[in-house]
Amino acid sequence: MNDTRTADQVLDVEFLMMRAKILELAAALDRIQRADGSADDETKMRLIERGLQILCDGQGNHAERIQMLFSREYAENWRAQFEV
């Protein structure tokens, strides 16, 4: 599908949802920070931090790059590995 809207039109439509998602993410990070102890899996926090860096780096293709960040590499033997 080819989107013929201008950048301003897309932003007008998406702004409130984007704002809500940013606030939701900020609240989750605040909850982690306020919680006792530390995050058990620092790998997960590094992934979140890298995802945020991708969002802010200005290079484009944000969704694809973040999807790949959180994805496993393709393995030829995935069926055997997952017993499928």
C-alpha positions as CSV (number, residue, x, y, z in Angstrom):
1,M,0.0,0.0,0.0
2,N,1.4,3.4,-1.0
3,D,0.7,6.1,1.6
4,T,0.2,9.4,-0.1
5,R,-0.2,11.5,3.1
6,T,2.4,14.1,4.0
7,A,4.7,13.8,6.9
8,D,2.6,16.4,8.8
9,Q,-0.6,14.4,8.1
10,V,0.9,11.2,9.4
11,L,2.2,12.9,12.5
12,D,-1.2,14.5,13.1
13,V,-2.9,11.1,13.0
14,E,-0.2,9.2,14.9
15,F,0.9,11.8,17.5
16,L,-1.4,10.8,20.4
17,M,-0.7,7.1,20.1
18,M,3.1,7.7,19.8
19,R,2.9,9.9,22.9
20,A,1.0,7.3,24.8
21,K,3.5,4.6,23.9
22,I,6.5,6.8,25.0
23,L,4.8,7.5,28.3
24,E,4.1,3.8,28.8
25,L,7.7,2.9,28.1
26,A,8.9,5.7,30.5
27,A,6.6,4.4,33.2
28,A,7.9,0.8,32.8
29,L,11.5,2.0,33.0
30,D,10.6,4.0,36.1
31,R,9.0,0.9,37.8
32,I,12.2,-1.1,37.1
33,Q,14.4,1.7,38.5
34,R,12.2,2.1,41.7
35,A,12.0,-1.7,42.3
36,D,14.2,-3.4,44.9
37,G,17.3,-5.1,43.7
38,S,18.4,-5.0,40.1
39,A,17.0,-6.5,36.9
40,D,17.9,-10.2,36.9
41,D,18.6,-10.2,33.2
42,E,20.8,-7.3,32.2
43,T,20.8,-8.6,28.6
44,K,17.2,-7.5,28.4
45,M,17.9,-4.0,29.6
46,R,20.8,-3.7,27.1
47,L,18.4,-4.7,24.3
48,I,15.9,-2.1,25.5
49,E,18.6,0.5,25.6
50,R,19.9,-0.4,22.1
51,G,16.3,-0.2,20.8
52,L,16.0,3.3,22.2
53,Q,19.3,4.2,20.6
54,I,18.1,3.0,17.2
55,L,14.9,5.1,17.6
56,C,17.1,8.2,18.1
57,D,19.9,7.7,15.6
58,G,18.1,9.3,12.6
59,Q,19.1,6.5,10.2
60,G,15.6,5.3,9.3
61,N,14.2,1.8,9.0
62,H,13.6,1.9,12.8
63,A,10.9,-0.9,12.9
64,E,13.0,-3.3,10.8
65,R,16.2,-2.7,12.7
66,I,14.5,-3.0,16.1
67,Q,12.7,-6.2,15.0
68,M,16.1,-7.7,14.0
69,L,17.6,-6.6,17.3
70,F,15.0,-8.7,19.2
71,S,15.0,-11.6,16.7
72,R,17.0,-14.8,16.6
73,E,19.3,-15.5,13.8
74,Y,18.0,-18.0,11.3
75,A,19.1,-21.5,11.9
76,E,18.8,-24.2,9.3
77,N,18.0,-26.8,11.9
78,W,15.3,-24.8,13.7
79,R,12.8,-27.7,13.3
80,A,15.0,-30.1,15.1
81,Q,16.1,-27.6,17.6
82,F,12.5,-26.8,18.6
83,E,11.3,-30.4,18.0
84,V,8.7,-29.3,15.3
